[in-house]
Amino acid sequence: MKLLKKITAVFTAAAMLLIFASCGKEKEETTTSPTSAEVTTAAETSAAETTEADTTAETTAAEETTSEPTTAEETTAEPTTKAPETTTQKATSAPTTVKPTSKPATTVKKATTTQKTVSAPTSKADILKLYNDATAKAAKAKPGYSKTRSTVLSNLEMGALSKLDVVRTAIGDFLGEGTSSEKVSKGKFDGKSLVKSSLTASDVTSADCTLSSDKKYYTVTLTIKNETNPIKGKSSLSKFTNDFKDNNEIKAGLDEAGASVGTLNINTRDVKIVAKISVDGNRLVSLTHSFKMKADLKKVKYTIVSVNEASALLETKVTYSDFKY
């Protein structure tokens, strides 16, 4: 009986050892996992070899697992700190409102450019061009205007002939003595008395130009050279006006009156042009031509009366005003 009890105790002890051995293997298999944290837990379990150590290892693993969410919270906290930085960058980029500053600058430049500096031309060539251009514009636009012409015949010396009214009247008529006025309608500009000027620097002895105080008008003053026997179409006088009688016309007129002339010489002097021209548009506002003509006649004969020498001085002034373009 005692021997049977001993054998039973040995088998029981062996069975318990087998059970403990199989439990140990299961624990080793369970602790073996792909994660590094579980490998660490298995190593600690095999070293302890007790149930209490197993419990401690499980507790440690639980604490480590619990501590992982803390790391996740820290990770989510980082974007929160970055968000203000993004906002700050947007705020810094907002000062792109520099555009309004550039606009006022442009406005100032425009204001500067619009302000034209108006000054009167000073050289003869520039003054002459200003006048010629203004008359060319008038010839093309054919404005309406008012015209007044006055010719005074003075210092007529004809000896016995001057006592004959018929001779005096005939000479006065053909020399253009008297005063006349007319209105020319717009579009009726004929270019006979007021012509497109073709004056050159060689025709002009002096040129002056002034600007009005309100800077709206130029006043051009030109002095034309003196000539002997000016012929229409060939003389300096005819380059800016046809409102005079040349030698051929005077001789023809005296012949019609029944008088004959051996020689006739006409000398021009004090020939001036004064023109008021608008700065805006370069248009004629008013225009005056004035000149003197000295006529010297020889061997003048009328019917039975004749004189060896005769002379006369003519002063002519022609004014154009009230231009309507």
Secondary structure, DSSP 8 states (H G I E B T S, - for coil): -HHHHHHHHHHHHHHHHHHHHHHHHHHHHHH--SSHHHHHHHHHHHHH-SHHHHHHHHHHHHHHHHHHHHHHHHHHHHHHHHHHHHHHHHHHHGGGTTHHHHHHHHHHHHHHHH--------SHHHHHHHHHHHHHHHHHH--EEEEEEEEEEEEEE-GGGGG-HHHHHHHHHHTT-EEEEEEE-TT---SSSB------GGGEEEEEEEE-TTS-EEEEEEEE---BS--TTTSSGGGTB--S--HHHHHHHHHHTTEEEEEEEEEEEEEEEEEEEETTT--EEEEEEEEEEEEEEEEEEETTEEEEEEEEEEEEEEEEEEEE-
